[in-house]
Structures are given as structure tokens and as C-alpha cells.
Amino acid sequence: MQIKFSRMSSRIKPSAIRNKLFDDPQLITFAAGRPAEGLFPVEDLITASQSMLSASGIKALQYSSSEGNDEIRKYIAEVLMKKAGVDVTAKNIMITSGSQEGIDLCGRMFIDEGSTIICENPTYTGALGSLRPYNPKFVGVEMDENGIITEHLEKLIKENDDVRLIYTVPDFHNPTGVMMSRQRRKELAEISGRYNIPVMEDRPYSELNYDGEYLPSVKSFDKEGVVLSLGSFSKIFCPGLRMAWICADEEILQKFITIKQNASMQCSSFDQELTVEYLKNNNIYEHIEKLRALYKSRRDKMIECLDKYMPDYVNYNRPTGGFFIWVTIQKDIDTTELLAEAVKQARVGFIPGEPFYADGRRCNSLRLSFSSVTEEEIEQGIERLANFFKERF
Ligand SMILES: Cc1ncc(COP(=O)(O)O)c(C=O)c1O
């Protein structure tokens, strides 16, 4: 083709999650971190859309502000961010089209070609995909069972030029399921303030704790106003509405609003009005309780089946919340290559470890998601996967 594409577009890769291999209808797939469809509040939303359209149909169908609907921003500030330990008002909140857009806007806002982003290694593959077009240098910070090792973070800040952003998923990390400890959150905010490097904390799973306690956000420890907190309704309500937000210091937020204005003008007025109407008439925490009960029993089932079926050279963590279990096969194996075989022979899907690493390394780990599979599917799928490993190794 003669058309000239931008260098930026050449760095865009297809999502590892939307792999054609997963199209096989016979497959039991533990790949995508999709919320459980059975609990989408369809009936409540039918009622909400009718009353919303009768009361504020014109508003829902007209253009609206770039920062987003005032009522929903107020709700996010006064209910959700307050619970996260952050004392803010609607002026600190901008609505984004999923946290995914929030991540992209942070890329536009802070990254020049060659500047450094420090992130957990492995990290959310969608964030790497979103930030890679800005051509940063990704530097991986070490983690342990308490999240980012802050001494290592400080070392990396000193060793690397032009660090512009620290990206973290503090709650039930995607893909490893690790929960960052309170102490590490505090230290992370202090380091961010001391070096004036923004932390982008990405918290879509924060409400989905099953046995561990709910912990305050990194932003709650932020004294200098440098932490950006990304939240989302995707995992606690429904992802199709693409309702999410950035919470930031007012001065920074104004810049985000200008960037958003130029990028996409605004999020859907309709979806925002619908969410406001739903929140007026329903207690979202009652809904979240149902989600937690369902995901907890799926998490328990997957752990039970891994314990029951997996050979001893397969290790995995026991997450206290979120959607994911990180599995490591103690063999010289690349899980990217293994996936095609597993799909063909065991009819089981997973996400190999490689796309979660900024350097795309060969990797013997993989991610299993338990959020959108039934307990029967978990039993069958894990048994099939374990038998496949036993035959293969
Ligand atoms: C860590 C993390 N951040 C962001 C997202 C994107 O969420 P949203 O639907 O809000 O764009 C996901 C989705 O899986 C995620 O796991």
C-alpha cells in the first residue's frame, strides 16, 4: 500500500485478549477479565432508561461538558473517592470513556518520545498497549507480595533519565492479583511527591475484595497533589457504558479537560444520564455485594480445582480479590507457544504472560480469569488444563 502511516500507528499492537484463538465455541476460556453478564442490572436499567428519557431526554441526547455530568462527578467525589480516603469535590473529577481512556490521556499529558515510565513488571497489558504509541522507555519495578518495592522504585528514579510517570494497579493487580500494602501505598505517594513524578494509580478492582480488607487509595496519602487516581464503573456496574473517571488536583484536571475536549469532546451524555438515574434509585453497594459473593465463590472454586488437579511444578497465587490468578509452570516453556496447543488439545484458553511484560520477554507464566466462567466450567477447564500439562511435561 502506498499510503504513509504515522510512526505512532506502527507501534500499536492488537490486544492479546482479543485473540482469534478464543473464537472457538467449544473453548472454556479463562482469558478475558470480563464481568459476569448474569449480574448486569438489565431490569433496573430498563426502568432507569425510561424514567431518564422522560425526565431528561433532551439533555441525554445533546452535547454536554467535557468534564462530565455534575451529578455523577459529585457522587464519585462524595461517595466513591471518600471511601477511598480521598477528600475531594466534583471539581477534581473528570469522566472518561473507561479507565482505558484515562490511561491514554495520561500518555498524551506526560509522555514525550524517549521519556521514562516506571511500571510493575508484569503489568496490565492494556496500559502498555495504550502508552506504547507515545514511544516511552518502560522500566519495570520489582514487586513482592506487598506490591511495588519502594526502595527499588527510588533506585530506578535515580538511575533513569526523565521519569515522567509511575503506573500502578494497587488493588488486586492485573495480572498477578497482588494487593499493595497500606505502608507501600504511603511510601509510593511520598516518593511521588518528593521527586515530583505523577503516580497514575489504576483502581478498577478496588471494591472487589473477597477476604482482604478494603484499602485506601494511593491518592489518599498524596500531600503534594501529584497522584492521579483512575476509577471505573466497568467491574462494579457494566463495562458497556464505558463510565470511568480521573481524580486529580484541580490544576492538573483542567489540563485533562482540555485534552479530552480536543480528543473526543466528551463522554456519552446518554450513558452519563442513565448512570445518574440508576444511582438515584439503586444502592450500588448492594449490587457490589452480589458481585463480591459471586466472584468469591468462583475464586474459591478455581483455587480448589488448581489444588486438586495441578501437578506440583505448577505454582499459583491465592488472590484476596479481583479477577485473576497468576500461574507459573516451573518448566522451560514459553506460554505464548503453549496457548495454541492448549486451545487445540485441551480446549482451554488463557492469556500467556508475555504481553504483560513491557519487554515482551519469553515467559513461563500465564493469567487465568475466573470472573465470567461458571463453577462447572472452572472444574472442567482446570481439570482439562492440568491433564494437558501432565501429558505435555
Ligand atoms: C487494570 C485495568 N485497568 C483498566 C482497565 C480498563 O477498564 P475500563 O473498562 O474502565 O476501560 C482494565 C480492564 O480490564 C484493567 O484490568
The ligand as an SDF file (V2000), in Angstrom:
LIG
                    3D

 16 16  0  0  0  0  0  0  0  0999 V2000
   -6.0020   -2.7170   35.4090 C   0  0  0  0  0  0  0  0  0  0  0  0
   -7.0180   -2.3100   34.4230 C   0  0  0  0  0  0  0  0  0  0  0  0
   -7.1020   -1.0260   34.0610 N   0  0  0  0  0  0  0  0  0  0  0  0
   -8.0100   -0.5970   33.1790 C   0  0  0  0  0  0  0  0  0  0  0  0
   -8.8930   -1.4710   32.5860 C   0  0  0  0  0  0  0  0  0  0  0  0
   -9.8870   -0.9370   31.6030 C   0  0  0  0  0  0  0  0  0  0  0  0
  -11.1010   -0.7430   32.2230 O   0  0  0  0  0  0  0  0  0  0  0  0
  -12.2570    0.1580   31.5990 P   0  0  0  0  0  0  0  0  0  0  0  0
  -13.3340   -0.7580   31.2010 O   0  0  0  0  0  0  0  0  0  0  0  0
  -12.6420    1.0820   32.7010 O   0  0  0  0  0  0  0  0  0  0  0  0
  -11.6680    0.9010   30.4490 O   0  0  0  0  0  0  0  0  0  0  0  0
   -8.8680   -2.8160   32.9190 C   0  0  0  0  0  0  0  0  0  0  0  0
   -9.7800   -3.7730   32.2770 C   0  0  0  0  0  0  0  0  0  0  0  0
   -9.6430   -4.9560   32.3180 O   0  0  0  0  0  0  0  0  0  0  0  0
   -7.9000   -3.2550   33.8710 C   0  0  0  0  0  0  0  0  0  0  0  0
   -7.7890   -4.5320   34.2510 O   0  0  0  0  0  0  0  0  0  0  0  0
  1  2  1  0
  2  3  1  0
  2 15  2  0
  3  4  2  0
  4  5  1  0
  5  6  1  0
  5 12  2  0
  6  7  1  0
  7  8  1  0
  8  9  2  0
  8 10  1  0
  8 11  1  0
 12 13  1  0
 12 15  1  0
 13 14  2  0
 15 16  1  0
M  END
$$$$
